[in-house]
Amino acid sequence: MGRVASPDLTSPSPGGNSPSPLRWAVFISGRGSNLQVLLDQCELAPVSLVISSKLKVAGVGKARRAGVRVVGIGHKEPNWDLALQELRRNRVTHIFLLGFMRIFPAHMIEPYEGRIFNLHPSLLPEFKGANGFAESFHARRAMGATLHHVTVALDEGRTVAQKPLHLPRALNEEPSATNAGPNSESAAALRFQIAQTLLATTEQRLVRDGITRLTAIDRLRFHR
């Protein structure tokens, strides 16, 4: 595929000669809990497009109820050409990957280099990849979420912000050997579910704080 031109970030908006405002596209694959955080801050971070690898997910409904254009690109073999076409058509300037379970190819990253961000469920650089949270939980290491730049190298982009997850002491207690058995397995599964719920809250706070920081930085860049 040939090189795709970068979006024109200095094109005049329809109402005047000032540069266009920041316009976000959000890529999702599921519930869209973190997408909702952005939709609730539409004045700060206007979401002009939601691209989903699946259309029968809750996140798509949230976007449509907010009046945001939704495009499905497929999950097993995403239609990246369609994604790029929609990004250009909607004059997207920034991209947020929020629970998007596909790896961005290089030709998607290049036109938006430095303006694609991902929310990862671990404290990078530890526990990269899709199972970062589960791996950090079972390893009993520090847990949390990371907002970082997307690069060709998986989960290697520069960190924008991190937020640790603080578990109640009871969730960190190992079951004793005498209590081993089905009940201890059920307790472990319950601890994991509780930790997942706490992680969701941590991620939402990170998205809220991170979008405030990113918007402030890039508004200054746009209007210099």
Number of C-alpha atoms within 10 A of each C-alpha: 5 5 9 14 10 12 16 13 14 13 12 13 11 9 7 8 10 13 15 20 19 19 17 24 26 27 27 27 24 20 17 23 18 23 25 16 18 22 19 13 14 14 9 14 21 17 26 22 24 24 25 27 22 20 19 13 15 14 25 26 16 17 22 12 10 14 13 18 17 21 18 20 18 15 15 9 9 17 13 15 13 14 18 16 12 19 22 16 11 15 21 24 22 23 24 26 23 23 23 22 15 16 12 17 12 12 16 17 16 17 17 18 17 15 17 23 25 24 25 25 28 31 24 22 12 14 20 18 15 17 12 19 25 17 17 19 18 10 11 12 14 15 26 25 26 25 29 22 19 26 20 16 10 11 23 14 19 15 17 14 17 23 20 16 19 13 15 10 7 8 14 12 11 10 14 8 8 7 10 10 10 9 11 16 13 11 13 18 12 13 18 17 12 14 20 16 11 15 23 17 14 19 27 19 15 23 26 15 14 20 19 14 13 16 15 12 11 15 12 9 9 14 11 6
